[in-house]
Each structure stands twice: as C-alpha cells, then as structure tokens.
Amino acid sequence: MLVARVEKAIANENSATLNVMTLGGQVNSDVQQHGQQGQHGIPVAREPEAGEKAEK
C-alpha cells in the first residue's frame, strides 16, 4: 500500500515537472518569435520614444 502511494506521488511529481518544462519551452519559443530579446530569451525594455517619459 505504501509503495503504491509513493509511486503515485513520484509519477504525479514527474508529470508536473514535465508540464512546467513544456510550458517554459513554449514561452521561450514565443519570446524568440515575437519580441525583442536580451540574454537568455528575456525581452528587453524598449527605448522611450520622443515625448514619452522613461519609467523607473
């Protein structure tokens, strides 16, 4: 009984980890396809246009 519960908990954890990794890959792919990117695929802040205030 205990072994089955532990195996089920491990399977659930593995599934959750895989879901997070898949989602992270999708987000990174979207960033690379649709936006400017800095180091590690993180979007970079754009320069303010003339007449715009720079946000702090």
Buried (B, 14 or more C-beta within 10 A) or exposed (E): EEEEEEEEEEEEEEEEEEEEEEEEEEEBEEBEEEEEBEEEEEEEEEEEEEEEEEEE
